Amino acid sequence: MKVGSRRQRLDTYLPFTSSYMTVLASAGVTPERMLRSTAEKDPKFMLSDEIANVVGRIDLLGYDVLNAINAEVDRSPSTNYQDLLRGFGGVIRTGGDMKKFFQGITDHLFQKRSLQVQAFLDSLGIIAETYVLMLIAFPLMLVVMLSIMASIGGSLGGIDVFSFMYLMAFILIPICGVMFLFILDTMQPKG
């Protein structure tokens, strides 16, 4: 897995993993048991495979929980995931309130995600308005104008008006439609 796609996956699923860990912290589960329980969940919805690396270091390499978490921090490309693990390690080290820590970080991560979705929706609204203007309103006005020109008997730079309307209807508008689909696909958040 490439670093960019791994970072994106970590940032996408981190709020849900943090939310699950918040529930476990609220129930008073120990830090090691939290990691083990999270590692057992389905990796399609959480970062259980990433947390399983921490549990693997504890079980196979004999690390304690703090050293296993620190090793995962060094390996992670996502700053959000690193912050969560550093904070988790700090709470374990100082004996702080895990429930408050995880509630705070989960709220922060979901607010961040909400802002990302809002920014995407704003840009999607701009793209939709541009689409309506360029591929519905403008061609409609152009067809009306070209129809009037054809009834009067004119040409467009030596090209027959009907040929230009066919060119616009069957080539230009579909190409622009595909271009808009490509733009939407590239700007759509993955995950």
VENURJO-V920140 format. One record per helix or strand of 3 or more residues. SS is the DSSP state (H for helix, E for strand). FROM is the first residue (numbers start at 1). LEN is the number of residues. If there is no record, write none. Layout:
[[SS/FROM/LEN] [SS/FROM/LEN]]
//
This chain:
[[H/3/24] [H/31/9] [H/48/13] [H/65/11] [H/79/16] [H/98/55] [H/161/27]]
//
